[in-house]
């Protein structure tokens, strides 16, 4: 799922109860209104530019991704587990999927097992 798609999901039906910072709710709702389904998951497309324009990239990356250095990722997983998460879905949107999964398993997952 792209960050823009994540924003669209946050705004679907309502933003109430989704723990979105109040100052970002209008921008999240605007994504839903302006989201271009013909640009869904298009790298650098209109939806990417939309979340950049609305200043949502950093918030969405923090909320929706496990990204950063291996230590950053391990810390994020630890926080999520402490909050009650037991399963994680990793969508690999990279050209070198096997290489990424190999590096991920060696540098992140191996220390969490």
C-alpha positions in Angstrom: 0.0 0.0 0.0 1.3 3.4 -0.9 1.3 6.3 1.6 -1.4 8.1 -0.4 -3.5 4.9 -0.3 -3.0 4.7 3.4 -4.3 8.3 3.8 -7.3 7.4 1.7 -8.0 4.4 4.0 -7.8 6.6 7.1 -10.4 8.9 5.7 -12.8 6.3 4.5 -16.3 6.6 6.1 -15.0 8.8 8.9 -11.8 10.0 10.6 -13.3 9.7 14.1 -11.7 7.2 16.4 -8.7 6.7 14.2 -6.3 8.6 16.4 -5.4 11.1 13.7 -3.9 14.3 15.1 -6.7 16.9 14.9 -4.5 19.4 12.9 -4.1 16.7 10.2 -7.7 15.6 9.9 -8.7 18.2 7.3 -5.7 17.2 5.1 -6.5 13.5 5.5 -10.1 14.1 4.5 -8.9 16.1 1.5 -7.0 13.1 0.3 -10.2 11.1 0.2 -11.9 13.8 -1.8 -9.1 14.3 -4.3 -7.7 10.8 -4.5 -7.3 9.7 -8.1 -8.1 6.0 -8.5 -6.6 6.0 -12.0 -3.3 6.9 -10.2 -3.6 4.3 -7.5 -0.1 2.9 -6.6 1.6 4.9 -9.4 5.1 5.9 -8.2 5.4 9.7 -8.5 1.8 10.0 -9.6 -0.9 12.5 -8.7 -1.7 10.9 -5.4 2.0 11.0 -4.3 2.1 14.7 -5.3 -1.2 15.2 -3.3 0.2 14.0 0.0 3.3 16.0 -0.6 1.3 19.1 -1.3 -0.8 18.5 1.9 2.3 18.0 4.1 1.3 14.4 5.0 4.4 12.4 3.9 6.2 12.3 7.2 3.1 11.6 9.3 2.0 8.8 7.0 5.5 7.3 6.8 5.7 7.2 10.6 2.2 5.8 11.0 2.1 3.3 8.1 5.6 2.0 7.5 8.4 0.1 9.0 11.2 2.1 7.5 14.7 3.4 8.3 17.8 1.6 9.4 17.6 -1.9 10.7 17.7 -0.5 14.3 14.9 1.9 13.5 12.8 -1.0 12.1 13.5 -3.2 15.2 12.5 -0.3 17.5 9.3 0.3 15.6 8.4 -3.4 15.7 9.1 -3.5 19.4 6.8 -0.5 20.0 4.1 -2.0 17.9 4.4 -5.3 19.8 4.2 -3.5 23.1 1.0 -1.8 21.9 -0.5 -5.3 21.1 0.4 -6.0 17.4 1.2 -9.6 16.8 1.3 -9.8 13.0 2.9 -7.6 10.4 2.4 -7.5 6.6 5.3 -6.5 4.6 4.5 -5.3 1.0 7.7 -5.4 -1.0 7.5 -2.8 -3.7 11.1 -3.0 -4.7 12.6 -4.3 -7.9 15.0 -6.6 -6.0 12.4 -8.3 -3.8 14.5 -11.4 -3.0 17.5 -9.3 -2.1 15.4 -7.0 0.1 13.8 -10.0 1.9 17.2 -11.6 2.4 18.6 -8.3 3.9 15.4 -7.8 6.0 15.5 -11.3 7.4 19.2 -11.1 8.3 19.4 -7.5 9.6 15.9 -7.1 11.3 14.0 -10.4 11.8 16.9 -12.5 12.9 17.3 -10.5 16.1 13.5 -10.6 16.9 13.0 -14.3 16.8 
